[in-house]
Amino acid sequence: MIVKLDRRCRIEKPVNSIDPVYGSAEKTWQLLAVVWCNVQDVLPSRSEAVKNGLAVGTKQSRIRFRYRDDIDSSMRIMLNNVAHQIVGGPAELGQHEYMECVIEVYTS
């Protein structure tokens, strides 16, 4: 299987900590890896909703990158400084060759 890895993306994992001033839980993101990837848009569908009076749409894409065993669905993918959440996968392609995830970004 040959996949053209022609874009760079950042894979970030969530880190939970406690705010030192207020003692509340904080969620921050820590860089896990910067990898070469291939991104393909999923066929268009009607996926819009109105939340709190604001029309919100979602755009899904499929992303492939070299196999890693430390990726899970709690992480996020940064493409062009835009955060995408992993909504499907990760799935292994081939014998530890590639991984594929379905990612989603919200638009307004």
Buried (B, 14 or more C-beta within 10 A) or exposed (E): EEBEBEBEBBBBBEEEEEEEEEEEEEEEBEEBBEBBBBBEEBEEEEEEEEEEEEEEEBBBBBBBBBBBEEBEEEBBBBBEEEBBBBEBBBEEBEEEEBBBBBBBBBEE
